[in-house]
Amino acid sequence: MTTETFDNWIDGAFSAPSNGERMATTNPFTGEVWAEVADDPAAVDDAVRAARVAFEEGPWATMPASERARLMRALGAALTRDADVLAAAETRDNGKIIRETTAQAKSLESYLDYFAGSADKLAGQQLPTPSPNFLVYTERVPKGVVGAIIPWNSPLSLLVWKLGPALAAGCTVVVKPSDITPVTALMLAERAGEVGFPPGVINIVTGGGAVGAALSSHPGIDKLTFTGGGTTAKHVARAAAENLTPAVLELGGKSPQIIFGDADIEAATNGLLAGIFAASGQTCVAGSRAYIHTDVADEIIDRLVARAGELVLGDPASQATEMGPAASDDQRDRILAMIDAARDEGATIAAGGVVDAELGGRFVRPTIITDVDNQCSIVREEVFGPVLAIMTFDDEDEVVALANDSDYGLAAGVWTNDIRRGHRMARKLNVGTVWINTYRNVSYMAPFGGFKQSGYGKDNGLEAIDAFLQTKTVWVELEGATRDPFVIG
Ligand code: NAD
């Protein structure tokens, strides 16, 4: 296979790394390097400068909001037009099944359309005043230059979750995609250029952690938005603190799935399976710990073990495949090490727990673990792989305490046919999203983000735009001088 070479996208054009350094990106299914991208921390400075000029002096700075919206919609249409190309590149980069990368690529337009629709409705307020001689109003103005750092598991979607509200607000953006999945962000930026985005509004700087660190510590960044793991997030938050740069942090989870005795058993089993094995468990909302009521636990565990053995593993580019490989060898090794730790702590591996013998070394088989409790590492730590830990419970208060006993607070699933119990659980669970009799729904219309160690700030929903705006208050004395200027008030 020939290796493709991609440069950074800075100031509306591809730009070769000045240090000449490149890093490889590998197809996790074949193990082959398929592309090389720039790896030059110094390029961050060029990108931030271009974004600053575009924000302050370029056509973007004075462009009416409706025109910004038009460009966003045109970009959305270009992404839909090329959804198959983008999905194929994403699957090649991270091994996610083509059914999901295609659905995600086709959904990008709706996200951009939603935020485009809000761009020309971001009104301030005219406020009541202490005296009729004053007019006081607020304006909602863009934060400025945004630094966006993206992980590998849903690179295009998570990028658009950041771009949509940032562009609607009138910001310009410097993006650092994951070193594992750098290519689709460049493809998006090229299409932004094609539909007429002014140079410098969207910039992409590829590379490893040093590039991310250069971006998060850059004093020219007015707002950081990061999606990734908690350890990296702490580096980002420390760097942000040094410059007093505000940040949105969307981090990992250890999301509980709770199945009551009155649940629809078939629906709950499907929800548990898809909740953990979709995307090979490499999703922030993976429902990775299950609490099943003792009345139905045996039946559900039997069904889960049988179904886990039947899942179709294979080439993620095939429509028939239900589970692809781990996104990298490091990721596979991490998953296997965590399963080994569970074994050492006395857990039973009821299904999987090994790499697939026929598919080469990159597939961890769908794994179900029992005989664990809330103190076990496999129940407390994010695996980011196809590993479900199952526990049982007897009553509602007990399971609420167990579910909330976690450092994370991203999401939870509740399966019950008792409507009052469902809502009661939603109120008691200390997480950012609760799904009742469903799992893993996300939409541009619904705010998404975690509590506790799962981060702060929201992607999606109108709330997401607030992160990229700041409020300016304007006071006007209409006539004469009616107050003592030496006294504040
Ligand atoms: P990661 O934290 O390893 O990397 C995230 C990004 O940070 C990458 O672009 C990486 O290159 C960059 N980076 C690395 N070192 C850096 C540094 N010192 N300073 C700044 N940036 C740096 O995460 P990952 O492995 O790419 O993604 C998996 C994690 O992301 C999981 O924990 C998952 O739960 C989380 N995630 C969260 C959400 C959400 O919305 N809450 C969504 C998807 C993934």
Residues whose N, C-alpha, C, O or C-beta is under 5 A from the ligand:
A	BS01	NAD	I149 I150 P151 W152 K176 P177 S178 D179 G207 G208 G209 G212 A213 S216 T227 G228 G229 G230 T232 H235 E250 L251 G252 G253 T283 C284 S454
